[in-house]
């Protein structure tokens, strides 16, 4: 009798596509508490392969793999009255850096997408990276 190959489940698998990651992000957002989703308002969540070169330059990052997600816009804490032509607040998730990070960690991809999405939503509320790290540290303790 032939022995079952424990790796056979991976033989036909491919990396998640942009659409797959977009669906993961939409599912993660849909599973956030309703009050939090309502506070996000009309925020747009997009997935791209990599950040634009301009974003990398502005942030002083060495490679496109150094950024998993990005909030673009004006955080709620800094918003005044909207003006004509104002773009909506957006959260970008970057598929290739996410997959690279996932491949080197012990997290599931769904958990990672959710974590990055929540982190970027924190920026939407005007929280700094340091603020969010402190909140995460308190949650772990």
Biotite code that builds the C-alpha atoms (Angstrom):
import biotite.structure as struc

atoms = struc.array([
    struc.Atom([0.000, 0.000, 0.000], chain_id="A", res_id=1, res_name="UNK", atom_name="CA", element="C"),
    struc.Atom([1.353, 3.412, -0.968], chain_id="A", res_id=2, res_name="UNK", atom_name="CA", element="C"),
    struc.Atom([2.024, 5.795, 1.848], chain_id="A", res_id=3, res_name="UNK", atom_name="CA", element="C"),
    struc.Atom([0.079, 9.080, 1.685], chain_id="A", res_id=4, res_name="UNK", atom_name="CA", element="C"),
    struc.Atom([2.202, 12.116, 0.940], chain_id="A", res_id=5, res_name="UNK", atom_name="CA", element="C"),
    struc.Atom([1.630, 14.606, 3.802], chain_id="A", res_id=6, res_name="UNK", atom_name="CA", element="C"),
    struc.Atom([2.576, 17.482, 1.488], chain_id="A", res_id=7, res_name="UNK", atom_name="CA", element="C"),
    struc.Atom([0.091, 16.585, -1.240], chain_id="A", res_id=8, res_name="UNK", atom_name="CA", element="C"),
    struc.Atom([-2.306, 19.325, -0.060], chain_id="A", res_id=9, res_name="UNK", atom_name="CA", element="C"),
    struc.Atom([0.282, 21.882, -1.204], chain_id="A", res_id=10, res_name="UNK", atom_name="CA", element="C"),
    struc.Atom([1.087, 20.401, -4.608], chain_id="A", res_id=11, res_name="UNK", atom_name="CA", element="C"),
    struc.Atom([-1.716, 22.189, -6.449], chain_id="A", res_id=12, res_name="UNK", atom_name="CA", element="C"),
    struc.Atom([-1.860, 25.362, -4.353], chain_id="A", res_id=13, res_name="UNK", atom_name="CA", element="C"),
    struc.Atom([-0.905, 28.785, -5.606], chain_id="A", res_id=14, res_name="UNK", atom_name="CA", element="C"),
    struc.Atom([-0.215, 31.984, -3.706], chain_id="A", res_id=15, res_name="UNK", atom_name="CA", element="C"),
    struc.Atom([-3.329, 34.019, -2.899], chain_id="A", res_id=16, res_name="UNK", atom_name="CA", element="C"),
    struc.Atom([-4.235, 36.490, -5.661], chain_id="A", res_id=17, res_name="UNK", atom_name="CA", element="C"),
    struc.Atom([-5.054, 40.181, -5.265], chain_id="A", res_id=18, res_name="UNK", atom_name="CA", element="C"),
    struc.Atom([-8.735, 39.211, -5.265], chain_id="A", res_id=19, res_name="UNK", atom_name="CA", element="C"),
    struc.Atom([-8.134, 36.592, -2.558], chain_id="A", res_id=20, res_name="UNK", atom_name="CA", element="C"),
    struc.Atom([-6.424, 39.130, -0.298], chain_id="A", res_id=21, res_name="UNK", atom_name="CA", element="C"),
    struc.Atom([-9.158, 41.697, -1.072], chain_id="A", res_id=22, res_name="UNK", atom_name="CA", element="C"),
    struc.Atom([-11.777, 39.146, 0.032], chain_id="A", res_id=23, res_name="UNK", atom_name="CA", element="C"),
    struc.Atom([-9.775, 38.376, 3.198], chain_id="A", res_id=24, res_name="UNK", atom_name="CA", element="C"),
    struc.Atom([-9.635, 42.098, 3.988], chain_id="A", res_id=25, res_name="UNK", atom_name="CA", element="C"),
    struc.Atom([-13.369, 42.531, 3.305], chain_id="A", res_id=26, res_name="UNK", atom_name="CA", element="C"),
    struc.Atom([-14.125, 39.548, 5.542], chain_id="A", res_id=27, res_name="UNK", atom_name="CA", element="C"),
    struc.Atom([-11.846, 40.894, 8.294], chain_id="A", res_id=28, res_name="UNK", atom_name="CA", element="C"),
    struc.Atom([-13.543, 44.295, 8.077], chain_id="A", res_id=29, res_name="UNK", atom_name="CA", element="C"),
    struc.Atom([-17.015, 42.696, 8.125], chain_id="A", res_id=30, res_name="UNK", atom_name="CA", element="C"),
    struc.Atom([-16.087, 40.831, 11.317], chain_id="A", res_id=31, res_name="UNK", atom_name="CA", element="C"),
    struc.Atom([-15.037, 43.963, 13.209], chain_id="A", res_id=32, res_name="UNK", atom_name="CA", element="C"),
    struc.Atom([-17.496, 45.194, 15.832], chain_id="A", res_id=33, res_name="UNK", atom_name="CA", element="C"),
    struc.Atom([-20.345, 47.100, 14.165], chain_id="A", res_id=34, res_name="UNK", atom_name="CA", element="C"),
    struc.Atom([-19.668, 50.303, 16.096], chain_id="A", res_id=35, res_name="UNK", atom_name="CA", element="C"),
    struc.Atom([-16.057, 50.328, 14.899], chain_id="A", res_id=36, res_name="UNK", atom_name="CA", element="C"),
    struc.Atom([-17.114, 49.731, 11.274], chain_id="A", res_id=37, res_name="UNK", atom_name="CA", element="C"),
    struc.Atom([-19.576, 52.624, 11.516], chain_id="A", res_id=38, res_name="UNK", atom_name="CA", element="C"),
    struc.Atom([-16.862, 54.935, 12.821], chain_id="A", res_id=39, res_name="UNK", atom_name="CA", element="C"),
    struc.Atom([-14.748, 54.052, 9.776], chain_id="A", res_id=40, res_name="UNK", atom_name="CA", element="C"),
    struc.Atom([-17.358, 55.724, 7.600], chain_id="A", res_id=41, res_name="UNK", atom_name="CA", element="C"),
    struc.Atom([-16.612, 55.621, 3.895], chain_id="A", res_id=42, res_name="UNK", atom_name="CA", element="C"),
    struc.Atom([-13.025, 54.399, 4.181], chain_id="A", res_id=43, res_name="UNK", atom_name="CA", element="C"),
    struc.Atom([-11.899, 52.496, 1.074], chain_id="A", res_id=44, res_name="UNK", atom_name="CA", element="C"),
    struc.Atom([-9.853, 49.313, 1.410], chain_id="A", res_id=45, res_name="UNK", atom_name="CA", element="C"),
    struc.Atom([-7.648, 48.418, -1.561], chain_id="A", res_id=46, res_name="UNK", atom_name="CA", element="C"),
    struc.Atom([-5.083, 45.708, -2.235], chain_id="A", res_id=47, res_name="UNK", atom_name="CA", element="C"),
    struc.Atom([-2.074, 46.203, -4.519], chain_id="A", res_id=48, res_name="UNK", atom_name="CA", element="C"),
    struc.Atom([0.945, 44.062, -5.298], chain_id="A", res_id=49, res_name="UNK", atom_name="CA", element="C"),
    struc.Atom([3.416, 46.595, -3.841], chain_id="A", res_id=50, res_name="UNK", atom_name="CA", element="C"),
    struc.Atom([3.439, 50.186, -2.620], chain_id="A", res_id=51, res_name="UNK", atom_name="CA", element="C"),
    struc.Atom([4.148, 52.855, -5.224], chain_id="A", res_id=52, res_name="UNK", atom_name="CA", element="C"),
    struc.Atom([7.772, 54.022, -5.504], chain_id="A", res_id=53, res_name="UNK", atom_name="CA", element="C"),
    struc.Atom([6.694, 57.500, -4.358], chain_id="A", res_id=54, res_name="UNK", atom_name="CA", element="C"),
    struc.Atom([5.334, 56.029, -1.111], chain_id="A", res_id=55, res_name="UNK", atom_name="CA", element="C"),
    struc.Atom([8.585, 54.145, -0.492], chain_id="A", res_id=56, res_name="UNK", atom_name="CA", element="C"),
    struc.Atom([10.613, 57.296, -1.150], chain_id="A", res_id=57, res_name="UNK", atom_name="CA", element="C"),
    struc.Atom([8.384, 59.458, 1.081], chain_id="A", res_id=58, res_name="UNK", atom_name="CA", element="C"),
    struc.Atom([8.705, 56.951, 3.927], chain_id="A", res_id=59, res_name="UNK", atom_name="CA", element="C"),
    struc.Atom([12.427, 56.369, 3.426], chain_id="A", res_id=60, res_name="UNK", atom_name="CA", element="C"),
    struc.Atom([11.980, 52.626, 2.966], chain_id="A", res_id=61, res_name="UNK", atom_name="CA", element="C"),
    struc.Atom([14.672, 50.545, 1.299], chain_id="A", res_id=62, res_name="UNK", atom_name="CA", element="C"),
    struc.Atom([12.516, 47.930, -0.407], chain_id="A", res_id=63, res_name="UNK", atom_name="CA", element="C"),
    struc.Atom([8.906, 47.409, -1.381], chain_id="A", res_id=64, res_name="UNK", atom_name="CA", element="C"),
    struc.Atom([8.795, 44.504, 1.078], chain_id="A", res_id=65, res_name="UNK", atom_name="CA", element="C"),
    struc.Atom([9.230, 46.884, 4.036], chain_id="A", res_id=66, res_name="UNK", atom_name="CA", element="C"),
    struc.Atom([5.569, 48.000, 4.021], chain_id="A", res_id=67, res_name="UNK", atom_name="CA", element="C"),
    struc.Atom([2.611, 45.675, 4.590], chain_id="A", res_id=68, res_name="UNK", atom_name="CA", element="C"),
    struc.Atom([-0.112, 48.296, 4.635], chain_id="A", res_id=69, res_name="UNK", atom_name="CA", element="C"),
    struc.Atom([-0.698, 52.032, 4.522], chain_id="A", res_id=70, res_name="UNK", atom_name="CA", element="C"),
    struc.Atom([-3.345, 54.530, 5.591], chain_id="A", res_id=71, res_name="UNK", atom_name="CA", element="C"),
    struc.Atom([-3.698, 57.431, 3.156], chain_id="A", res_id=72, res_name="UNK", atom_name="CA", element="C"),
    struc.Atom([-5.871, 60.386, 3.969], chain_id="A", res_id=73, res_name="UNK", atom_name="CA", element="C"),
    struc.Atom([-6.697, 62.571, 6.901], chain_id="A", res_id=74, res_name="UNK", atom_name="CA", element="C"),
    struc.Atom([-7.261, 60.792, 10.195], chain_id="A", res_id=75, res_name="UNK", atom_name="CA", element="C"),
    struc.Atom([-10.556, 61.476, 11.929], chain_id="A", res_id=76, res_name="UNK", atom_name="CA", element="C"),
    struc.Atom([-8.751, 63.278, 14.741], chain_id="A", res_id=77, res_name="UNK", atom_name="CA", element="C"),
    struc.Atom([-7.362, 65.788, 12.209], chain_id="A", res_id=78, res_name="UNK", atom_name="CA", element="C"),
    struc.Atom([-10.369, 66.225, 9.937], chain_id="A", res_id=79, res_name="UNK", atom_name="CA", element="C"),
    struc.Atom([-12.242, 69.453, 9.525], chain_id="A", res_id=80, res_name="UNK", atom_name="CA", element="C"),
    struc.Atom([-14.996, 70.147, 7.081], chain_id="A", res_id=81, res_name="UNK", atom_name="CA", element="C"),
    struc.Atom([-14.597, 68.241, 3.823], chain_id="A", res_id=82, res_name="UNK", atom_name="CA", element="C"),
    struc.Atom([-13.656, 70.265, 0.784], chain_id="A", res_id=83, res_name="UNK", atom_name="CA", element="C"),
    struc.Atom([-14.414, 69.801, -2.895], chain_id="A", res_id=84, res_name="UNK", atom_name="CA", element="C"),
    struc.Atom([-12.202, 67.230, -4.538], chain_id="A", res_id=85, res_name="UNK", atom_name="CA", element="C"),
    struc.Atom([-11.086, 65.641, -1.265], chain_id="A", res_id=86, res_name="UNK", atom_name="CA", element="C"),
    struc.Atom([-10.196, 62.007, -1.838], chain_id="A", res_id=87, res_name="UNK", atom_name="CA", element="C"),
    struc.Atom([-11.682, 59.412, 0.515], chain_id="A", res_id=88, res_name="UNK", atom_name="CA", element="C"),
    struc.Atom([-9.533, 57.942, 3.240], chain_id="A", res_id=89, res_name="UNK", atom_name="CA", element="C"),
    struc.Atom([-7.961, 54.729, 2.008], chain_id="A", res_id=90, res_name="UNK", atom_name="CA", element="C"),
    struc.Atom([-6.265, 51.718, 3.485], chain_id="A", res_id=91, res_name="UNK", atom_name="CA", element="C"),
    struc.Atom([-3.830, 49.903, 1.228], chain_id="A", res_id=92, res_name="UNK", atom_name="CA", element="C"),
    struc.Atom([-2.753, 46.329, 1.855], chain_id="A", res_id=93, res_name="UNK", atom_name="CA", element="C"),
    struc.Atom([0.226, 45.063, -0.129], chain_id="A", res_id=94, res_name="UNK", atom_name="CA", element="C"),
    struc.Atom([-0.107, 41.456, -1.282], chain_id="A", res_id=95, res_name="UNK", atom_name="CA", element="C"),
    struc.Atom([3.507, 40.530, -2.000], chain_id="A", res_id=96, res_name="UNK", atom_name="CA", element="C"),
    struc.Atom([4.978, 41.974, 1.235], chain_id="A", res_id=97, res_name="UNK", atom_name="CA", element="C"),
    struc.Atom([2.135, 40.328, 3.199], chain_id="A", res_id=98, res_name="UNK", atom_name="CA", element="C"),
    struc.Atom([2.816, 36.944, 1.601], chain_id="A", res_id=99, res_name="UNK", atom_name="CA", element="C"),
    struc.Atom([6.564, 37.323, 2.162], chain_id="A", res_id=100, res_name="UNK", atom_name="CA", element="C"),
    struc.Atom([6.026, 38.150, 5.844], chain_id="A", res_id=101, res_name="UNK", atom_name="CA", element="C"),
    struc.Atom([3.526, 35.302, 6.173], chain_id="A", res_id=102, res_name="UNK", atom_name="CA", element="C"),
    struc.Atom([5.989, 32.819, 4.663], chain_id="A", res_id=103, res_name="UNK", atom_name="CA", element="C"),
    struc.Atom([8.573, 33.722, 7.305], chain_id="A", res_id=104, res_name="UNK", atom_name="CA", element="C"),
    struc.Atom([6.246, 33.796, 10.321], chain_id="A", res_id=105, res_name="UNK", atom_name="CA", element="C"),
    struc.Atom([4.069, 31.371, 12.184], chain_id="A", res_id=106, res_name="UNK", atom_name="CA", element="C"),
    struc.Atom([0.923, 33.466, 11.710], chain_id="A", res_id=107, res_name="UNK", atom_name="CA", element="C"),
    struc.Atom([-1.903, 32.535, 9.409], chain_id="A", res_id=108, res_name="UNK", atom_name="CA", element="C"),
    struc.Atom([-2.394, 34.810, 6.418], chain_id="A", res_id=109, res_name="UNK", atom_name="CA", element="C"),
    struc.Atom([-5.915, 35.662, 7.582], chain_id="A", res_id=110, res_name="UNK", atom_name="CA", element="C"),
    struc.Atom([-4.606, 36.746, 10.983], chain_id="A", res_id=111, res_name="UNK", atom_name="CA", element="C"),
    struc.Atom([-1.884, 38.848, 9.371], chain_id="A", res_id=112, res_name="UNK", atom_name="CA", element="C"),
    struc.Atom([-4.301, 40.584, 6.971], chain_id="A", res_id=113, res_name="UNK", atom_name="CA", element="C"),
    struc.Atom([-6.648, 41.315, 9.892], chain_id="A", res_id=114, res_name="UNK", atom_name="CA", element="C"),
    struc.Atom([-3.799, 42.647, 12.057], chain_id="A", res_id=115, res_name="UNK", atom_name="CA", element="C"),
    struc.Atom([-2.502, 44.985, 9.337], chain_id="A", res_id=116, res_name="UNK", atom_name="CA", element="C"),
    struc.Atom([-6.031, 46.158, 8.497], chain_id="A", res_id=117, res_name="UNK", atom_name="CA", element="C"),
    struc.Atom([-6.761, 46.987, 12.144], chain_id="A", res_id=118, res_name="UNK", atom_name="CA", element="C"),
    struc.Atom([-3.394, 48.737, 12.447], chain_id="A", res_id=119, res_name="UNK", atom_name="CA", element="C"),
    struc.Atom([-4.200, 50.947, 9.452], chain_id="A", res_id=120, res_name="UNK", atom_name="CA", element="C"),
    struc.Atom([-7.693, 51.639, 10.815], chain_id="A", res_id=121, res_name="UNK", atom_name="CA", element="C"),
    struc.Atom([-5.886, 52.884, 13.935], chain_id="A", res_id=122, res_name="UNK", atom_name="CA", element="C"),
    struc.Atom([-4.184, 55.487, 11.742], chain_id="A", res_id=123, res_name="UNK", atom_name="CA", element="C"),
    struc.Atom([-7.634, 56.446, 10.402], chain_id="A", res_id=124, res_name="UNK", atom_name="CA", element="C"),
    struc.Atom([-8.530, 57.320, 13.988], chain_id="A", res_id=125, res_name="UNK", atom_name="CA", element="C"),
    struc.Atom([-5.370, 59.393, 14.311], chain_id="A", res_id=126, res_name="UNK", atom_name="CA", element="C"),
    struc.Atom([-3.351, 56.950, 16.405], chain_id="A", res_id=127, res_name="UNK", atom_name="CA", element="C"),
    struc.Atom([0.407, 56.839, 15.914], chain_id="A", res_id=128, res_name="UNK", atom_name="CA", element="C"),
    struc.Atom([2.400, 53.617, 15.537], chain_id="A", res_id=129, res_name="UNK", atom_name="CA", element="C"),
    struc.Atom([3.634, 54.122, 19.110], chain_id="A", res_id=130, res_name="UNK", atom_name="CA", element="C"),
    struc.Atom([0.041, 54.502, 20.368], chain_id="A", res_id=131, res_name="UNK", atom_name="CA", element="C"),
    struc.Atom([-0.998, 51.273, 18.637], chain_id="A", res_id=132, res_name="UNK", atom_name="CA", element="C"),
    struc.Atom([2.047, 49.383, 19.907], chain_id="A", res_id=133, res_name="UNK", atom_name="CA", element="C"),
    struc.Atom([1.195, 50.478, 23.454], chain_id="A", res_id=134, res_name="UNK", atom_name="CA", element="C"),
    struc.Atom([-2.409, 49.317, 23.018], chain_id="A", res_id=135, res_name="UNK", atom_name="CA", element="C"),
    struc.Atom([-1.264, 45.964, 21.633], chain_id="A", res_id=136, res_name="UNK", atom_name="CA", element="C"),
    struc.Atom([1.219, 45.566, 24.511], chain_id="A", res_id=137, res_name="UNK", atom_name="CA", element="C"),
    struc.Atom([-1.539, 46.242, 27.040], chain_id="A", res_id=138, res_name="UNK", atom_name="CA", element="C"),
    struc.Atom([-3.769, 43.683, 25.334], chain_id="A", res_id=139, res_name="UNK", atom_name="CA", element="C"),
    struc.Atom([-1.007, 41.058, 25.572], chain_id="A", res_id=140, res_name="UNK", atom_name="CA", element="C"),
    struc.Atom([-0.420, 41.762, 29.293], chain_id="A", res_id=141, res_name="UNK", atom_name="CA", element="C"),
])
